[in-house]
Amino acid sequence: MDFQLSEEQKMLKQSVHDFADQRLAPMIAEWEDNGASLDHTLLSRYADMGLLGITLPEEYGGTGLTAFDAVLAIEELARVSPIAAMPVFETSVGPVRVVELFGTEEQKQRFIPPACTGEKLMAVAMTEPEAGSALTDLSTRAILKGDHYIVNGQKRFISGGGQSEYYMVYVRLGETKGARGIGGIVIEKDSPGFAFGKQETFMGLHGMPSCDLIFEDCLVPKENLIVPEGGFAFLMQAFDVERCGNATMSLGIAWGALEAAKKYAQERKAFGKLICEFQGVQFLLADMAMKVEAARLLIYRAAVNAGLGIPSIYESSVAKCFANEIGKEVTDMALQVFGGYGYSKEYPVERMLRDSRGWPVAGGTVQIQRVNIAGAMLGRRFNQR
Ligand SMILES: Cc1cc2nc3c(=O)[nH]c(=O)nc-3n(C[C@H](O)[C@H](O)[C@H](O)COP(=O)(O)OP(=O)(O)OC[C@H]3O[C@@H](n4cnc5c(N)ncnc54)[C@H](O)[C@@H]3O)c2cc1C
C-alpha cells in the first residue's frame, strides 16, 4: 500500500488547484447570485487542461488517466465550488462513461469526442416523479417503430438539464416489469417531442442547472440505444464509478470548509487572543480534520482499486455514504468556527453548508447506500419494498 502520489499526480493537483483559485473562485458570486452556469469559453479552458474526460481513452479525445486521477481533480475543484467540478464529474465519472463502457465503436466516435472538447456535455436522467430510490419502478417508455424509438415520460431533478446537449436516459424498452425491462438511450437536446420543465430552485448548488425532462412522442434514432433491455446491471455498474465522484464532491466541499475555518481561526481574536488558541476551537478543527482525512482515504481506496475499471459497490457505497455524512458535519462545524460571520453570506461557509446538503440525496441517498453496504457485507440482497 502506497500513500504517496506520483509526480504526475502532484502536478495535476497543483495545476487544478491554481486554476480553481485564480480563475474559478472569482466566479462563485456570479454562479451563486445569478444562477449563471459555466460558459463555453470556460469549458474550452477545462478541455485544454485535459480535465474533460480524464478517464476516457485518448483515441476519443480523453486524457486516458484513472478514476483516481479524476477524483484528485474533482476534489481540488469542489474545494472551491462543486459547480466548478461539475464538468469534470460529468465527463470523467458520469454518463459518458456508460458510452465508453457499453457503446458500439460508432457510438463512441459520435458521443465521446464532443464531450471531451466541452462542446456537448452529457447529463444522466434516471429519476422520475414516481421513481427516485425505487428507480426500477421507472415508467418512461421507449418503443421501437421503424428506425426510431418513440419516447414518452418525464424525468425529474436532472443536473445539467436544459444546458447539456446529450441525455443518457434510463427507459423501459418493453413490457417487462422491474429492472429487467430497463435500458439506456442517448436523447439529443433538440429532438422532436423533447421539452424542459422550469429550472429548480435548490437551497444550494446555485449555478448548477436542474430541471424536468419531458418526452411526448419524442423521436430518437434507433442508433442512440446504448444499453438494450436487460442491461440495467451494466448501467448500475457504471454508476459505481459515479458514486466515487459524488463522494468526492462532499469531500472537496468539506476540505474547503476546513481550510477556511483554519485560516479564520488564526485571524479572528476574542478575549484578546486568536481563537485558534482556545481548546474548544482546536477540538472543532481537529474533529473536522479527522473526518476529512477518513473520507479521503475511503474514496481514494475505492478509486485506486478501480484502476481503469469500475470500483466495487461495497467500497464506493462506504465512501459515498461516509463522505456525504461528514460533508454536512464538517461544513456545520466550520460555520461554528466563524461565529456570526459564518451565518452571513459575506463568508463562504454558509454556501458550503448548503452545497454539502445536496450530495447525500443525489446519486442514491445515504439510506440506499447503507442498504448497498449491508447487502454486499452479508452477501445477500434484501427486499426493501
Ligand atoms: C442535487 C441533486 C442532484 C440530482 N441530480 C440528478 C441527476 O442528475 N439525475 C437523476 O436522475 N437524478 C438526480 N437527482 C435525483 C436523486 O437521484 C433522487 O432525488 C434520489 O435518488 C432520491 O429519490 P427521491 O427524491 O424520489 O426520494 P424518495 O425515493 O422518495 O425517498 C424519500 C426518502 O425515503 C428514503 N427511502 C426510500 N426508499 C427507501 C428504502 N427502501 N430504504 C430506506 N430508505 C428509503 C430515502 O432515503 C429518502 O430519505 C438529484 C437530486 C439532487 C438533490
The ligand as a Tripos MOL2 file, in Angstrom:
@<TRIPOS>MOLECULE
LIG
   53    58     1     0     0
SMALL
NO_CHARGES

@<TRIPOS>ATOM
      1 C1        -28.7280   17.9800   -6.0270 C.3       1 LIG1
      2 C2        -29.3970   16.8380   -6.7090 C.ar      1 LIG1
      3 C3        -28.9410   16.4360   -7.9530 C.ar      1 LIG1
      4 C4        -29.5890   15.3640   -8.6060 C.ar      1 LIG1
      5 N1        -29.1660   15.0200   -9.8650 N.ar      1 LIG1
      6 C5        -29.8090   14.0280  -10.5260 C.ar      1 LIG1
      7 C6        -29.4490   13.7020  -11.8720 C.ar      1 LIG1
      8 O1        -28.5580   14.3190  -12.4620 O.2       1 LIG1
      9 N2        -30.1090   12.6890  -12.4940 N.ar      1 LIG1
     10 C7        -31.0900   11.9800  -11.8810 C.ar      1 LIG1
     11 O2        -31.6260   11.0690  -12.4920 O.2       1 LIG1
     12 N3        -31.4840   12.2860  -10.6120 N.ar      1 LIG1
     13 C8        -30.8750   13.2880   -9.9240 C.ar      1 LIG1
     14 N4        -31.2590   13.6330   -8.6480 N.ar      1 LIG1
     15 C9        -32.3710   12.9090   -8.0280 C.3       1 LIG1
     16 C10       -31.9030   11.9500   -6.9490 C.3       1 LIG1
     17 O3        -31.2000   10.8660   -7.5220 O.3       1 LIG1
     18 C11       -33.1520   11.4890   -6.1730 C.3       1 LIG1
     19 O4        -33.6790   12.6340   -5.5170 O.3       1 LIG1
     20 C12       -32.8130   10.4030   -5.1480 C.3       1 LIG1
     21 O5        -32.4930    9.1920   -5.8020 O.3       1 LIG1
     22 C13       -33.9680   10.1430   -4.1770 C.3       1 LIG1
     23 O6        -35.1740    9.9810   -4.8380 O.3       1 LIG1
     24 P1        -36.4710   10.8230   -4.3520 P.3       1 LIG1
     25 O7        -36.0970   12.2470   -4.3090 O.co2     1 LIG1
     26 O8        -37.6110   10.4070   -5.1890 O.co2     1 LIG1
     27 O9        -36.6990   10.3590   -2.8500 O.3       1 LIG1
     28 P2        -37.5040    9.0540   -2.3850 P.3       1 LIG1
     29 O10       -37.0460    7.8750   -3.1360 O.co2     1 LIG1
     30 O11       -38.9530    9.3890   -2.3820 O.co2     1 LIG1
     31 O12       -37.0060    8.9090   -0.8910 O.3       1 LIG1
     32 C14       -37.5170    9.7110    0.1740 C.3       1 LIG1
     33 C15       -36.8170    9.2350    1.4770 C.3       1 LIG1
     34 O13       -37.1340    7.8470    1.7070 O.3       1 LIG1
     35 C16       -35.9400    7.0900    1.8360 C.3       1 LIG1
     36 N5        -36.1520    5.7730    1.2710 N.ar      1 LIG1
     37 C17       -36.7890    5.4500    0.1060 C.ar      1 LIG1
     38 N6        -36.7660    4.1200   -0.0840 N.ar      1 LIG1
     39 C18       -36.0740    3.5840    0.9430 C.ar      1 LIG1
     40 C19       -35.6840    2.2540    1.3080 C.ar      1 LIG1
     41 N7        -36.0080    1.1780    0.5750 N.pl3     1 LIG1
     42 N8        -34.9740    2.0830    2.4520 N.ar      1 LIG1
     43 C20       -34.6360    3.1590    3.2180 C.ar      1 LIG1
     44 N9        -34.9630    4.4340    2.9250 N.ar      1 LIG1
     45 C21       -35.6670    4.6490    1.7920 C.ar      1 LIG1
     46 C22       -34.8770    7.8950    1.0640 C.3       1 LIG1
     47 O14       -33.5590    7.5890    1.5050 O.3       1 LIG1
     48 C23       -35.2970    9.3250    1.3900 C.3       1 LIG1
     49 O15       -34.7680    9.6830    2.6320 O.3       1 LIG1
     50 C24       -30.6420   14.6840   -7.9730 C.ar      1 LIG1
     51 C25       -31.0720   15.1050   -6.7090 C.ar      1 LIG1
     52 C26       -30.4590   16.1690   -6.0820 C.ar      1 LIG1
     53 C27       -30.9400   16.6000   -4.7260 C.3       1 LIG1
@<TRIPOS>BOND
     1     1     2 1
     2     2     3 ar
     3     2    52 ar
     4     3     4 ar
     5     4     5 ar
     6     4    50 ar
     7     5     6 ar
     8     6     7 ar
     9     6    13 1
    10     7     8 2
    11     7     9 ar
    12     9    10 ar
    13    10    11 2
    14    10    12 ar
    15    12    13 ar
    16    13    14 ar
    17    14    15 1
    18    14    50 ar
    19    15    16 1
    20    16    17 1
    21    16    18 1
    22    18    19 1
    23    18    20 1
    24    20    21 1
    25    20    22 1
    26    22    23 1
    27    23    24 1
    28    24    25 2
    29    24    26 1
    30    24    27 1
    31    27    28 1
    32    28    29 2
    33    28    30 1
    34    28    31 1
    35    31    32 1
    36    32    33 1
    37    33    34 1
    38    33    48 1
    39    34    35 1
    40    35    36 1
    41    35    46 1
    42    36    37 ar
    43    36    45 ar
    44    37    38 ar
    45    38    39 ar
    46    39    40 ar
    47    39    45 ar
    48    40    41 1
    49    40    42 ar
    50    42    43 ar
    51    43    44 ar
    52    44    45 ar
    53    46    47 1
    54    46    48 1
    55    48    49 1
    56    50    51 ar
    57    51    52 ar
    58    52    53 1
@<TRIPOS>SUBSTRUCTURE
     1 LIG1         1 GROUP 0 **** ****
